[in-house]
Amino acid sequence: MTNRDQMDLYRKRVETVASTINDRIGGASPETALILGSGLGELAREVQDPISISYGELPGFPSSTAPGHSGTLHIGRLGSQTVLVFEGRFHIYEGYDPLDIAMPTRVAARLGVQNFLVTNAAGGINLDLQLGDLLILEDHINLMGANPLTGANIDDWGPRFPDMSSPYCPVQRRRLLEIAQEEQIGARSGVYAAVAGPNLETPAEYRMLRTLGADVVGMSTVPEAIVAAHEGLKMTGISVVTDLCDPENLQPVSVEEILKVAGTAEPKLTKMVVRLLEE
């Protein structure tokens, strides 16, 4: 099978999922899509009058297997907007192809979404960060060894070589930082490094990431940001610092501890996102 044949099949999968969702929501026009990261699903409870669809009900859509990812799509009102909320995402470490990881972004674009907001749990490399702090993404470093644009390009989805000079919307980033200051929430802007996982990093790898200029490290978000740029969507990314990655004082950490910190920080994240969407 050629690359073009593979992309034609992928396009049919995306369009089938989008059509299935569209039938369920009666032609409503969502303006913003959100993907919620590990342990950050409580934001979905803020959706008003939701229509909830299990990923398993969407033909050709991947299944979420990562801890803290329920695998449910919610459609409803959040703030002043109609939203798609993907409660759970897909990762390289689960064995998924980058095309599958990008499917929520592709589907959202087919449904007319113009704004995309992604949250994630991340390790804090910048020593000024504390547990539970929020990092509003201004840039990223792709160390996954994979790219969701590999293969034949679908020209009516986006250009072969999309520009990445500003992958995250500076207007929304500034507003989120203002909201954080008004709400007395610990937040700053910075750079997200994406790795494949699933293991956490070694002390030497944390030193390398700091040298490269990363403030946090995680295992997601970058594929979605690349596809958002390809589709011409306004992208916003928010990391919750769930563990501290000081290579000179590195402490063992478990997934359970990471999810616990994410859950503790989640109300701050929800407050900021809801205020942003209300505006």
C-alpha positions as CSV (number, residue, x, y, z in Angstrom):
1,M,0.0,0.0,0.0
2,T,1.4,3.4,-1.0
3,N,1.6,6.4,1.4
4,R,-1.2,8.0,-0.6
5,D,-3.4,5.0,-0.1
6,Q,-2.7,5.0,3.6
7,M,-3.6,8.7,3.9
8,D,-6.8,8.1,1.9
9,L,-7.8,5.4,4.4
10,Y,-6.9,7.7,7.3
11,R,-8.9,10.5,5.8
12,K,-12.0,8.2,5.6
13,R,-11.5,7.3,9.2
14,V,-11.4,10.9,10.3
15,E,-14.4,11.9,8.2
16,T,-16.4,8.9,9.5
17,V,-15.7,9.9,13.2
18,A,-16.5,13.5,12.5
19,S,-19.8,12.5,10.8
20,T,-20.7,10.2,13.7
21,I,-20.2,13.0,16.2
22,N,-22.0,15.5,14.0
23,D,-25.0,13.2,13.9
24,R,-25.0,12.9,17.7
25,I,-24.9,16.7,18.3
26,G,-27.4,17.6,15.6
27,G,-25.2,19.9,13.6
28,A,-24.1,22.1,16.5
29,S,-21.0,24.1,15.7
30,P,-18.2,23.7,18.4
31,E,-15.8,26.6,18.6
32,T,-13.1,25.2,20.9
33,A,-11.8,21.7,21.4
34,L,-9.9,20.6,24.6
35,I,-7.8,17.5,25.2
36,L,-7.4,16.8,28.9
37,G,-4.2,15.2,30.2
38,S,-3.4,12.6,32.9
39,G,-5.4,13.2,36.1
40,L,-7.0,16.4,34.7
41,G,-10.4,15.1,33.6
42,E,-12.4,17.0,36.2
43,L,-12.6,20.0,33.8
44,A,-15.0,17.9,31.8
45,R,-17.5,18.0,34.7
46,E,-17.8,21.8,34.1
47,V,-19.4,21.2,30.7
48,Q,-23.1,22.2,30.7
49,D,-25.8,20.0,29.2
50,P,-23.2,17.6,27.9
51,I,-23.6,14.9,25.3
52,S,-21.0,12.2,26.2
53,I,-19.7,9.6,23.8
54,S,-17.3,6.8,24.7
55,Y,-14.4,6.6,22.3
56,G,-15.5,3.0,21.7
57,E,-18.7,4.3,20.0
58,L,-16.7,6.2,17.4
59,P,-15.9,3.8,14.5
60,G,-12.2,3.8,13.7
61,F,-11.3,6.0,16.7
62,P,-8.4,4.8,19.0
63,S,-8.9,3.6,22.5
64,S,-7.3,5.4,25.4
65,T,-5.3,3.0,27.7
66,A,-3.2,5.4,29.8
67,P,-3.8,5.9,33.5
68,G,-6.0,8.9,34.2
69,H,-7.6,9.0,30.7
70,S,-11.2,7.9,30.7
71,G,-11.7,7.8,26.9
72,T,-14.8,9.9,26.7
73,L,-15.8,12.8,24.4
74,H,-18.1,15.5,25.9
75,I,-19.9,18.1,23.8
76,G,-21.7,21.0,25.4
77,R,-21.3,24.5,26.8
78,L,-18.2,25.7,28.7
79,G,-18.0,29.4,29.5
80,S,-19.6,31.2,26.5
81,Q,-18.6,28.5,23.9
82,T,-19.7,25.2,22.5
83,V,-16.8,22.9,23.1
84,L,-15.6,19.4,22.4
85,V,-13.8,18.0,25.4
86,F,-11.7,14.9,24.8
87,E,-11.2,13.3,28.2
88,G,-8.2,11.2,27.4
89,R,-5.6,11.2,24.6
90,F,-3.2,8.8,22.9
91,H,0.5,8.4,23.2
92,I,3.5,7.0,21.4
93,Y,4.3,4.7,24.4
94,E,0.9,3.1,24.0
95,G,2.0,1.9,20.6
96,Y,-0.1,4.3,18.6
97,D,1.0,5.8,15.2
98,P,1.3,9.6,15.2
99,L,-1.7,9.7,12.9
100,D,-3.8,8.1,15.6
101,I,-2.4,10.5,18.2
102,A,-3.5,13.4,16.0
103,M,-7.0,12.1,15.3
104,P,-8.8,14.2,17.9
105,T,-7.2,17.3,16.4
106,R,-8.1,16.3,12.8
107,V,-11.7,15.4,13.8
108,A,-12.2,18.7,15.7
109,A,-11.0,20.6,12.6
110,R,-13.5,18.8,10.4
111,L,-16.2,19.9,12.8
112,G,-15.3,23.5,12.4
113,V,-13.3,24.1,15.6
114,Q,-11.0,27.2,15.4
115,N,-9.4,27.1,18.9
116,F,-7.6,24.2,20.4
117,L,-6.6,23.9,24.1
118,V,-4.5,21.0,25.4
119,T,-3.5,20.2,29.0
120,N,-0.9,17.8,30.3
121,A,0.9,16.6,33.4
122,A,4.6,17.3,33.1
123,G,7.8,17.1,35.1
124,G,9.3,20.4,36.2
125,I,12.9,20.9,34.9
126,N,13.1,24.6,35.7
127,L,14.1,24.8,39.3
128,D,11.9,27.8,39.9
129,L,8.8,25.6,39.4
130,Q,6.9,24.1,42.3
131,L,4.5,21.1,42.5
132,G,1.1,22.1,41.2
133,D,2.4,25.2,39.3
134,L,1.1,25.8,35.7
135,L,3.2,26.4,32.7
136,I,1.6,28.2,29.8
137,L,3.4,26.9,26.7
138,E,5.1,29.3,24.4
139,D,7.2,26.8,22.5
140,H,8.2,23.1,22.4
141,I,11.0,20.7,21.6
142,N,10.0,17.5,19.8
143,L,12.2,14.6,21.0
144,M,9.7,11.9,20.3
145,G,11.4,10.7,17.1
146,A,8.0,10.9,15.3
147,N,5.9,13.5,13.5
148,P,2.1,13.3,12.7
149,L,2.7,14.9,9.3
150,T,5.0,12.1,8.0
151,G,3.6,10.6,4.8
152,A,1.6,11.9,2.0
153,N,0.1,15.4,2.6
154,I,-3.6,16.1,2.4
155,D,-3.4,19.5,0.8
156,D,-6.9,20.7,1.7
157,W,-6.1,20.0,5.4
158,G,-2.9,22.0,5.4
159,P,0.4,22.8,3.6
160,R,3.2,20.3,3.1
161,F,5.6,22.4,5.2
162,P,3.6,24.3,7.9
163,D,5.2,27.2,9.6
164,M,6.0,26.7,13.3
165,S,7.4,30.1,14.3
166,S,4.5,30.6,16.8
167,P,3.1,27.2,17.6
168,Y,1.1,28.5,20.6
169,C,-1.2,31.5,20.5
170,P,0.5,34.4,22.2
171,V,-2.7,36.3,22.8
172,Q,-4.3,33.5,24.7
173,R,-1.1,32.8,26.6
174,R,-0.9,36.4,27.8
175,R,-4.5,36.4,28.9
176,L,-4.0,33.1,30.8
177,L,-1.0,34.6,32.6
178,E,-3.1,37.7,33.5
179,I,-5.9,35.4,34.8
180,A,-3.4,33.5,36.9
181,Q,-2.1,36.7,38.4
182,E,-5.7,37.9,39.2
183,E,-6.5,34.5,40.8
184,Q,-3.2,34.3,42.6
185,I,-2.3,31.0,40.8
186,G,1.3,30.1,40.3
187,A,1.9,30.2,36.6
188,R,4.5,31.2,34.1
189,S,5.2,30.7,30.4
190,G,7.9,28.4,29.1
191,V,9.1,25.5,26.9
192,Y,7.7,22.0,26.8
193,A,10.0,19.1,25.8
194,A,8.2,16.0,24.5
195,V,9.7,12.5,24.8
196,A,8.3,9.1,23.8
197,G,8.2,7.5,27.3
198,P,6.8,5.6,29.0
199,N,9.8,5.6,31.4
200,L,10.6,8.8,33.3
201,E,14.0,10.4,32.6
202,T,17.4,9.7,34.0
203,P,19.4,12.5,35.8
204,A,21.7,12.8,32.8
205,E,18.6,13.2,30.5
206,Y,17.2,15.9,32.8
207,R,20.5,17.8,32.6
208,M,20.4,17.5,28.8
209,L,16.8,18.8,28.7
210,R,17.7,21.8,30.9
211,T,20.7,22.6,28.6
212,L,18.3,22.5,25.6
213,G,16.1,25.1,27.2
214,A,13.1,23.0,28.4
215,D,11.1,24.1,31.4
216,V,9.0,20.9,31.6
217,V,9.0,17.5,30.1
218,G,6.1,15.2,29.1
219,M,5.0,12.6,26.7
220,S,2.2,14.3,24.7
221,T,0.9,17.6,23.3
222,V,3.5,18.2,20.6
223,P,1.8,16.0,18.0
224,E,-1.4,17.9,18.6
225,A,0.4,21.2,18.3
226,I,2.0,20.3,15.0
227,V,-1.4,19.2,13.6
228,A,-3.1,22.3,14.9
229,A,-0.5,24.4,13.1
230,H,-1.1,22.4,9.9
231,E,-4.8,22.9,10.2
232,G,-4.5,26.7,11.0
233,L,-6.0,26.4,14.5
234,K,-5.2,28.6,17.4
235,M,-3.3,26.4,19.8
236,T,-3.0,26.8,23.6
237,G,-1.1,24.4,25.9
238,I,-1.0,24.2,29.7
239,S,1.2,21.9,31.7
240,V,0.6,21.0,35.3
241,V,3.9,20.4,37.1
242,T,3.3,17.0,38.8
243,D,6.9,16.1,39.8
244,L,10.2,17.9,40.2
245,C,13.2,16.9,38.1
246,D,16.3,18.3,39.8
247,P,19.0,15.8,38.7
248,E,21.2,16.7,41.7
249,N,18.4,15.8,44.1
250,L,16.2,13.4,42.2
251,Q,13.6,11.5,44.1
252,P,11.8,8.4,42.9
253,V,8.2,9.1,41.8
254,S,5.2,6.9,41.0
255,V,2.4,7.3,38.5
256,E,0.0,7.4,41.5
257,E,1.9,10.3,43.0
258,I,1.8,12.2,39.7
259,L,-1.9,11.7,39.4
260,K,-2.5,12.8,43.0
261,V,-0.7,16.1,42.3
262,A,-2.5,16.6,39.1
263,G,-5.8,16.1,40.9
264,T,-4.8,18.7,43.6
265,A,-3.9,21.3,40.9
266,E,-6.9,20.6,38.7
267,P,-9.2,23.2,40.3
268,K,-6.7,26.0,39.5
269,L,-6.5,24.8,35.9
270,T,-10.3,24.6,35.6
271,K,-10.8,28.1,37.0
272,M,-8.3,29.5,34.5
273,V,-9.7,27.7,31.5
274,V,-13.3,28.5,32.3
275,R,-12.5,32.2,32.7
276,L,-10.6,32.2,29.4
277,L,-13.6,30.6,27.6
278,E,-16.1,33.0,29.2
279,E,-14.3,35.8,27.5
